[in-house]
Amino acid sequence: MLRKLNDKVLKECAIEFTRANANLAVFSYVLSKIVSKPRFLRSKVQLRNIELALERLLRKARSGDEKQVLSEFSKLEDSITALEETDQRFLIGLVTKGKLKMAATFYAQGASLGVASQLTGIDKQEILDYAGQTMMFDRLKEEKTITERMKTARAFLSG
C-alpha cells in the first residue's frame, strides 16, 4: 500500500516539484521499507515514536504552513534514524537511501539535476552515479502523447 502511495506521490511531484512533495515521496518510500522488514517491527517504542511524528506531521500539513511541515519531516527523520540504530546493517541509512532514490527518480522524470539535488539535499554527482548504476531511466520511461505533454506544460505554467 505504501509503495502505491509512493507511486502516486511521484506522479504528483512530476507536476509540482516542492520540498514538501519531495519529502512525502522520500518518506513514503522509507516507510514502505520499514514495514517490509520484520527486524524493524520488533522495535515497538521506536515505531510508536514514528507514529507520533506522523501524527504531528499530519496536523501541521493541515495547517498549510510549509515551514512547519518541513520541520516535522526533520523530526520524522530523527525518529527513523533512532529506529535504525537498534539494528544497523548498512552503510547508508534508510532516509539517505530514500532521498537518493527519489532524487534520481525526479531527475529521470524530467526535473533538472539541480532541482532534484535541491529538493532532496543529495549531491548532483551522487544522483548521476545512482541513476547510472540502475535501470531507472528505462523503467520510468513512459510514452506520452502530445496532448498529455501539453496538459503537463499548461499545469506547470499556470501553477
N, C-alpha and C positions, 0 to 999 in steps of 0.2 A: 504494500500500500504506500509506504513512504517513497519507494522508487518511482511509482506512478506520479506521486505528488511532485517529486523532483523533476520528472519529465515535463509536467505542466508548468512548473516554475521556470524551467529552462526556456520553454517556449515564450513565456511572458517576458523573460529577460532579453530575448532576441528582439522584442519590440521596444521595451523600456529598460535600458541599462541604468539601474540605480544601485547605490550601495546597499540599500535595504533588500532589494530583489536579489542582488548577488549573495548577500548573507543568507537569505532564505534558501537559495539554491545550495549553498555550501552546507548549511546545517540540516537541510532535509536529506542530503546525501549522507552526511556524517551520522545522523540518527538512524538511517536505514542500515548502516554498517553496524552500529551498536546493537540494534535489536536482532541482527542476524548472527551475532557472536554470543554463544552461551556463556563464555567466560565473563562477559560484561554484565550479564543478567543476574549474576550472583552477588553483585555489589549493591545491595538494597539501599543503603544510605546514600551512596553517590547517585544512584538512579533517581532517588527522591529529590536530591538537590537539582538534578537536571529538570525534573518535572516542575519544581518550583520556579526555576529560571524561565522555563517555557511559559508558565502562567503569568509571570511578571512581564515577559516579552509581549504576550497577547494583550495584556492590559495597556501597555504603552503603545502598541500598534493601533489599538482602537482610538487612542487619543490623537493620533495623527502627527505627533512630534517626532520627526525623523531622528533628531539628535538623541533623544531618549531611547528610541528603538535601537539605534546603533550601540548605545551604551549597554542595553540589555543583551544584545548579541555578544558583546565582550564578556559579560558575566556568564552567559551560557557557555562560551568557550572555556572559561575558567573551570566551570563545573565538569565539562567533558575532559579537560586535561587532568583534573583530580581523579576522575574515573579511570583514565588510562594508567595513572601512576600505580593503581592496585595490581596491574598485570602488564608491565611494559614488555613488548615483544619486538617492536620495530624501531628503526632509526628515525623515521618520520612519524609524527603524531597524526591522529585522525583528522583533526581540523586543518592542519597544514596540507595533508594529502587531499582533503576535500577542496581546499582553496586552489591547489594546483590543478586538480582535475576540472574544476569549474572554470578556472581561468582559461585553460586550454579549450574547453568546450565553448566558452564565449568567443574565443578567437576563431574557432572552427565555424561558429555560426555567423561570423562576419563582423564581429566587433574588432576594432583595431587592437593591435598588440598593446598599445599604450593604455587604452580603456580597460582591457582585460586585466592588465597589471595594476592599474589604479583601483579598480573595483575590489580586487582580492588581496592586494598587498604583496603579490608574488612577482619576483624579478622577471623581466621580459625574457632573459636568456633561459631561465628555468622553464618558462611556459613553452618556448620554442623546443627545448630539449625534450620535454614531456610529450608534446604533440608529435614530435618527430619519432619518438620511440614507440608510439602507439599507432593504431589504425584509425584514430579518432576522426580524421577528415573523411575517410572512406565511409565510416559508419554514420556520420552525421549528414552526409551529402544527400540532400533532398532536392529533387527536381521540382521547381516551382514554375507555374505558368506566368506569363507576363501580367495577367490580371492579379494574381497573388502578389507579385512583386510590386505592382502599383499600389495595392492596398497597404502593403507594409510601408512603402515610401510615404504615402499620404498620412498614415497613422503617425509615423515618426516625425514628419514635418509639422503636423498640426498639434502634436503633444508637446 
